Amino acid sequence: MHDKHSLTVKSFPEPFALSEITDEPPVFIPEAQSVFLGGLFCMAILTVCYFAAEIILPIVLAFILKLVLQPIMRTLTKLHVPRGLAALLIIVLLFGGLGALGVVLSAPASHLAKQISGDASKLQERLSFLTDPIMAIQGVLHHADGLTDGTGTKTVTVAVEGSRFSDRLLTNTRSFAAGAFQTVLVVFFLLIGGDTFLRRLVEILPSFQNKRQAVEISQHIESDISAYLATITIMNMVVGLATGLTMAVCKIGDPVLWGTLAFLLNYIPVIGPFVGITTFSMLGLLLINDPFAALLPAGIYFLIHLTESMFLTPHFLAKRFTLNPVLVILALIFWYWMWGTPGAILSTPMLAITKIVCDHIAALKPLGHFIEGEPKGEPAIGT
């Protein structure tokens, strides 16, 4: 007669056999009613995030930036720099540097845009091996649609309404400027406030265990997310530098412009590198006459990104935490749908924050374990 807690390897199907089974206490599973109410609460929060994106997105971005800049802020305060002056110095250096970089890159970007618009026919000719089959298929489908309709070809008049391109561009510029100003303002006061929110939260929590738990969660979020973003930024700088050198050797426009583009695109998982490969492929076909050499910039960029994503970044991040790659992709798709490109950039940090919070709350530990990926060096299930 077996004990009710005993388990054997034979009880598992062959593909899911575990190399070692330990008699650990069962994981706490919340009741169905709690899960249902928690799901409704999450849906309500996400609905607010969707309809109030213009307000909430800059605030979320400001909190993420605060996690990155907080160690710098602490270093300056230890040097007896007043908090207001230290926060202002960080804001000026960060956003002033980004603005100066945008001004420097505006001239080569404008020149390249004019060059591309003038050589559009050349690019269309180079891509004829792709466009010709697509046009043939479209012609066949159109002919088949006319045969099934039985009334011949119809002329459809489409009325296009809406503002002009210049009006839309002006509206988008105003929205971006308003969001950027709101982000800068919130980051500035968050840096000045320091740990004020954490202190107030600790003061109102009822028990010592809750107070300690809140402090641990805050410390883990700050240390892990700041280390993650710092590591990703350094790796992106390496990718940008290597890409710039590659474009300089291949004589593809301004190397600083393409290095900066590769640096920024690498913040967006999957989608960013795909956009980079497509961009460099088009540029190569447009600016290089040899068809084989034209694909060389995109190929080298792909190798650079592959080396960074497969070897460098996992080596430096796997010791701190890992995330389920499927959930990373799903979070990327979801937050891109919610908030566009900024949501895609923030998707992985927000998923990591969710995991840290879940790991420190008993009722949410199963969710945190579900978000976790395979630790480095651990064999996958079934191997």
C-alpha positions as CSV (number, residue, x, y, z in Angstrom):
1,M,0.0,0.0,0.0
2,H,1.4,3.3,-1.1
3,D,1.4,6.5,0.8
4,K,-0.9,9.2,-0.7
5,H,2.0,11.6,-1.1
6,S,4.4,9.1,-2.9
7,L,5.0,9.4,-6.6
8,T,6.9,7.2,-9.0
9,V,8.5,7.9,-12.3
10,K,6.3,5.1,-13.8
11,S,3.2,7.1,-13.2
12,F,4.3,9.6,-15.9
13,P,4.0,9.0,-19.7
14,E,7.3,8.4,-21.4
15,P,7.7,11.9,-23.1
16,F,7.1,13.6,-19.8
17,A,9.2,11.4,-17.5
18,L,11.2,13.4,-14.9
19,S,14.7,12.6,-14.0
20,E,14.1,13.3,-10.3
21,I,11.0,13.7,-8.2
22,T,11.0,15.2,-4.8
23,D,8.3,15.1,-2.2
24,E,7.8,18.8,-1.9
25,P,4.7,20.5,-0.3
26,P,2.0,21.1,-2.9
27,V,1.8,24.5,-4.5
28,F,-1.0,26.7,-3.2
29,I,-3.8,26.9,-5.8
30,P,-6.3,29.7,-5.3
31,E,-10.0,29.0,-5.3
32,A,-12.0,29.2,-8.5
33,Q,-13.9,32.2,-7.2
34,S,-10.7,34.1,-6.5
35,V,-9.4,33.3,-9.9
36,F,-12.6,34.5,-11.5
37,L,-12.6,37.8,-9.6
38,G,-8.9,38.3,-10.3
39,G,-9.6,37.7,-14.0
40,L,-12.4,40.3,-14.0
41,F,-10.1,42.8,-12.2
42,C,-7.3,42.2,-14.8
43,M,-9.8,42.7,-17.6
44,A,-10.9,46.0,-16.1
45,I,-7.4,47.2,-15.7
46,L,-6.5,46.3,-19.3
47,T,-9.6,48.0,-20.6
48,V,-8.6,51.2,-18.8
49,C,-5.1,50.9,-20.2
50,Y,-6.5,50.6,-23.7
51,F,-8.9,53.6,-23.6
52,A,-6.6,55.8,-21.5
53,A,-3.4,54.9,-23.3
54,E,-2.4,58.6,-23.8
55,I,-2.3,59.1,-20.1
56,I,-1.2,55.7,-18.8
57,L,1.5,54.9,-21.3
58,P,3.8,57.9,-20.4
59,I,3.3,57.1,-16.7
60,V,4.3,53.4,-17.2
61,L,7.3,54.5,-19.3
62,A,8.3,56.9,-16.6
63,F,8.2,54.2,-13.9
64,I,10.4,51.9,-16.0
65,L,12.9,54.7,-16.7
66,K,12.9,55.5,-12.9
67,L,14.0,51.9,-12.2
68,V,17.0,52.4,-14.6
69,L,17.9,55.8,-13.4
70,Q,17.5,55.2,-9.6
71,P,21.0,53.7,-9.1
72,I,22.5,56.8,-10.7
73,M,20.3,59.0,-8.5
74,R,21.5,57.2,-5.4
75,T,25.2,57.7,-6.5
76,L,24.7,61.4,-6.9
77,T,22.9,61.8,-3.6
78,K,25.8,59.9,-1.9
79,L,28.1,62.6,-3.3
80,H,25.9,65.2,-1.4
81,V,24.3,66.5,-4.6
82,P,20.8,67.9,-3.8
83,R,18.0,65.6,-5.0
84,G,16.4,68.3,-7.1
85,L,19.6,69.2,-8.8
86,A,20.6,65.5,-9.3
87,A,17.2,64.7,-10.9
88,L,17.5,67.7,-13.2
89,L,21.0,66.8,-14.2
90,I,19.9,63.2,-15.1
91,I,16.9,64.5,-17.1
92,V,19.0,67.0,-19.0
93,L,21.7,64.5,-19.8
94,L,19.4,61.8,-20.9
95,F,16.7,63.6,-22.9
96,G,19.1,66.4,-24.0
97,G,21.4,63.7,-25.4
98,L,18.5,62.0,-27.2
99,G,17.4,65.3,-28.7
100,A,20.9,66.2,-29.9
101,L,21.2,62.8,-31.5
102,G,17.9,63.3,-33.3
103,V,19.1,66.7,-34.6
104,V,22.4,65.1,-35.8
105,L,20.7,62.3,-37.6
106,S,17.9,64.4,-39.2
107,A,20.2,65.6,-42.0
108,P,21.4,62.2,-43.3
109,A,17.9,60.8,-42.8
110,S,16.4,63.5,-44.9
111,H,19.1,63.1,-47.6
112,L,18.5,59.3,-47.7
113,A,14.8,59.8,-48.0
114,K,15.2,62.0,-51.0
115,Q,17.6,59.6,-52.6
116,I,15.2,56.7,-52.1
117,S,12.2,58.6,-53.5
118,G,14.3,59.5,-56.6
119,D,15.4,55.9,-57.2
120,A,12.0,54.2,-56.5
121,S,11.8,52.9,-60.0
122,K,15.3,51.3,-59.6
123,L,14.1,49.5,-56.4
124,Q,10.9,48.4,-58.1
125,E,13.0,46.9,-60.9
126,R,15.3,45.1,-58.5
127,L,12.3,43.6,-56.7
128,S,10.6,42.5,-59.9
129,F,11.5,38.8,-59.1
130,L,9.1,39.2,-56.2
131,T,6.4,41.5,-57.6
132,D,6.0,39.7,-60.9
133,P,4.7,36.4,-59.4
134,I,2.5,38.3,-57.0
135,M,1.0,40.4,-59.8
136,A,0.4,37.2,-61.8
137,I,-1.4,35.5,-58.9
138,Q,-3.5,38.6,-58.4
139,G,-4.5,38.6,-62.1
140,V,-5.6,35.0,-62.0
141,L,-7.6,35.6,-58.8
142,H,-9.2,38.7,-60.4
143,H,-10.1,36.7,-63.5
144,A,-11.5,33.9,-61.5
145,D,-13.6,36.3,-59.4
146,G,-15.0,37.8,-62.6
147,L,-16.0,34.3,-63.9
148,T,-17.8,33.4,-60.7
149,D,-19.6,36.7,-60.5
150,G,-21.1,36.2,-64.0
151,T,-21.7,39.9,-64.5
152,G,-18.3,40.8,-65.8
153,T,-15.9,43.4,-64.4
154,K,-17.5,46.1,-62.3
155,T,-16.0,49.5,-61.6
156,V,-16.0,50.4,-58.0
157,T,-15.7,53.9,-56.9
158,V,-14.1,54.4,-53.5
159,A,-14.4,57.7,-51.7
160,V,-11.4,58.4,-49.4
161,E,-12.2,60.7,-46.6
162,G,-10.0,62.0,-43.9
163,S,-7.4,64.6,-43.2
164,R,-4.4,65.3,-45.4
165,F,-1.1,63.7,-44.6
166,S,0.3,66.9,-43.2
167,D,-2.6,67.2,-40.8
168,R,-2.1,63.6,-39.6
169,L,1.6,64.2,-39.2
170,L,1.0,67.4,-37.2
171,T,-1.5,65.5,-34.9
172,N,1.0,62.7,-34.4
173,T,3.8,65.1,-33.6
174,R,1.6,66.9,-31.0
175,S,0.7,63.6,-29.4
176,F,4.3,62.5,-29.3
177,A,5.4,65.8,-27.8
178,A,2.7,65.7,-25.2
179,G,3.6,62.2,-24.2
180,A,7.3,63.0,-24.1
181,F,6.7,66.0,-21.9
182,Q,4.5,64.0,-19.5
183,T,7.1,61.2,-19.3
184,V,9.9,63.7,-18.5
185,L,7.7,65.4,-15.8
186,V,6.8,62.2,-14.1
187,V,10.3,60.8,-14.2
188,F,11.6,64.1,-12.7
189,F,9.3,64.0,-9.7
190,L,9.7,60.2,-9.3
191,L,13.5,60.7,-9.0
192,I,13.0,63.5,-6.5
193,G,10.4,61.5,-4.5
194,G,12.8,58.5,-4.2
195,D,11.2,55.8,-2.0
196,T,8.3,57.9,-0.8
197,F,5.7,55.6,-2.3
198,L,7.4,52.6,-0.7
199,R,7.5,54.2,2.7
200,R,3.9,55.1,2.6
201,L,2.9,51.6,1.5
202,V,5.0,50.1,4.3
203,E,3.3,52.4,6.8
204,I,-0.3,51.4,5.9
205,L,0.3,47.7,5.6
206,P,-1.1,45.9,8.7
207,S,1.5,43.2,9.6
208,F,5.3,43.1,9.7
209,Q,5.2,40.2,7.2
210,N,3.3,42.3,4.7
211,K,5.7,45.2,5.2
212,R,8.8,43.0,4.7
213,Q,7.1,41.4,1.6
214,A,6.5,44.9,0.0
215,V,10.1,45.9,0.6
216,E,11.5,42.6,-0.9
217,I,9.3,43.0,-4.0
218,S,10.4,46.6,-4.5
219,Q,14.1,45.7,-4.1
220,H,13.9,42.7,-6.5
221,I,12.0,44.7,-9.1
222,E,14.5,47.6,-9.0
223,S,17.6,45.4,-9.0
224,D,16.4,42.9,-11.6
225,I,14.7,45.2,-14.0
226,S,17.5,47.8,-13.8
227,A,20.1,45.1,-14.4
228,Y,18.0,43.7,-17.3
229,L,17.6,47.1,-19.0
230,A,21.2,48.0,-18.5
231,T,22.4,44.7,-19.9
232,I,20.0,45.0,-22.9
233,T,21.2,48.6,-23.5
234,I,24.8,47.5,-23.5
235,M,24.1,44.6,-25.9
236,N,22.1,46.9,-28.2
237,M,25.0,49.4,-28.2
238,V,27.3,46.5,-29.3
239,V,24.8,45.6,-32.1
240,G,24.5,49.2,-33.1
241,L,28.3,49.7,-33.3
242,A,28.8,46.5,-35.3
243,T,26.0,47.4,-37.6
244,G,27.4,50.9,-38.2
245,L,30.8,49.5,-39.0
246,T,29.2,47.0,-41.4
247,M,27.3,49.7,-43.2
248,A,30.5,51.9,-43.4
249,V,32.4,49.0,-45.0
250,C,29.5,48.3,-47.4
251,K,29.1,52.0,-48.1
252,I,25.4,52.1,-47.2
253,G,24.6,55.7,-46.3
254,D,25.5,57.2,-42.9
255,P,26.9,54.5,-40.5
256,V,25.8,56.5,-37.4
257,L,22.2,56.6,-38.7
258,W,22.1,52.8,-39.3
259,G,23.9,52.0,-36.1
260,T,21.4,54.1,-34.1
261,L,18.5,52.4,-36.0
262,A,19.9,49.0,-35.2
263,F,20.3,50.0,-31.5
264,L,16.7,51.2,-31.2
265,L,15.2,48.2,-33.2
266,N,16.9,45.7,-30.9
267,Y,14.7,46.8,-28.0
268,I,11.7,45.3,-29.8
269,P,11.9,41.4,-29.7
270,V,11.4,39.6,-33.0
271,I,9.7,42.5,-34.8
272,G,12.6,44.9,-34.5
273,P,15.3,42.6,-36.1
274,F,12.8,41.6,-38.8
275,V,12.3,45.3,-39.6
276,G,16.0,45.8,-39.6
277,I,16.6,42.9,-42.0
278,T,13.9,44.2,-44.4
279,T,15.3,47.7,-44.3
280,F,18.9,46.7,-44.9
281,S,17.8,44.4,-47.7
282,M,16.0,47.2,-49.5
283,L,18.9,49.6,-49.0
284,G,21.3,47.0,-50.4
285,L,19.2,46.4,-53.5
286,L,18.8,50.2,-54.0
287,L,22.4,51.3,-53.5
288,I,24.5,48.3,-54.6
289,N,24.5,47.2,-58.2
290,D,25.7,43.6,-57.7
291,P,22.6,41.6,-56.7
292,F,24.6,39.2,-54.5
293,A,26.5,41.9,-52.8
294,A,23.3,43.9,-52.2
295,L,22.1,41.3,-49.7
296,L,25.4,41.3,-47.8
297,P,24.5,44.2,-45.4
298,A,21.2,42.4,-44.4
299,G,23.1,39.1,-44.0
300,I,25.8,40.5,-41.8
301,Y,23.2,42.3,-39.7
302,F,21.3,39.1,-39.2
303,L,24.5,37.3,-38.1
304,I,25.2,40.1,-35.6
305,H,21.7,39.9,-34.2
306,L,21.9,36.1,-34.0
307,T,25.1,36.2,-32.2
308,E,23.8,38.7,-29.7
309,S,20.5,37.1,-29.1
310,M,21.7,33.4,-29.0
311,F,25.0,33.8,-27.1
312,L,25.8,37.1,-25.5
313,T,22.5,38.3,-23.9
314,P,21.4,34.8,-22.6
315,H,24.9,34.4,-21.0
316,F,24.5,37.7,-19.0
317,L,20.8,37.4,-18.2
318,A,20.2,33.7,-17.5
319,K,21.7,33.9,-14.0
320,R,19.3,36.5,-12.9
321,F,16.0,35.3,-14.3
322,T,14.5,33.6,-17.4
323,L,11.1,34.1,-19.1
324,N,9.0,31.7,-21.1
325,P,9.8,32.6,-24.7
326,V,6.3,31.8,-25.8
327,L,4.9,34.2,-23.3
328,V,7.4,36.8,-24.3
329,I,6.1,36.6,-27.9
330,L,2.5,36.7,-26.8
331,A,3.2,39.7,-24.5
332,L,4.9,41.4,-27.4
333,I,1.9,40.9,-29.7
334,F,-0.6,41.9,-27.1
335,W,1.1,45.1,-25.9
336,Y,1.9,46.1,-29.5
337,W,-1.8,45.9,-30.2
338,M,-2.5,47.9,-27.0
339,W,0.1,50.6,-27.2
340,G,1.9,50.2,-30.5
341,T,5.7,50.4,-30.7
342,P,6.1,51.7,-27.1
343,G,4.0,48.8,-25.9
344,A,6.3,46.3,-27.7
345,I,9.3,47.9,-26.1
346,L,7.8,47.7,-22.6
347,S,6.3,44.2,-23.0
348,T,9.3,42.2,-21.7
349,P,10.0,44.5,-18.7
350,M,6.4,44.4,-17.7
351,L,6.3,40.6,-18.0
352,A,9.5,40.4,-15.9
353,I,7.9,42.7,-13.2
354,T,4.8,40.5,-13.2
355,K,6.9,37.4,-12.6
356,I,8.8,39.1,-9.7
357,V,5.5,40.1,-8.0
358,C,4.0,36.7,-8.5
359,D,7.1,35.0,-7.0
360,H,6.6,36.9,-3.8
361,I,2.9,36.4,-3.3
362,A,1.7,32.9,-2.3
363,A,-1.6,33.0,-4.2
364,L,0.2,34.1,-7.4
365,K,3.3,31.7,-7.2
366,P,1.8,29.2,-9.7
367,L,1.5,32.1,-12.3
368,G,5.0,33.2,-11.6
369,H,6.2,29.6,-12.1
370,F,4.3,29.4,-15.4
371,I,6.0,32.6,-16.6
372,E,9.4,31.3,-15.8
373,G,11.5,29.8,-18.6
374,E,14.0,27.0,-18.6
375,P,17.0,27.8,-16.5
376,K,20.4,27.8,-18.2
377,G,21.8,24.3,-18.4
378,E,18.6,22.6,-17.3
379,P,17.4,19.9,-19.8
380,A,14.0,20.3,-21.3
381,I,11.1,18.1,-20.3
382,G,11.2,14.8,-22.1
383,T,15.0,14.9,-22.8
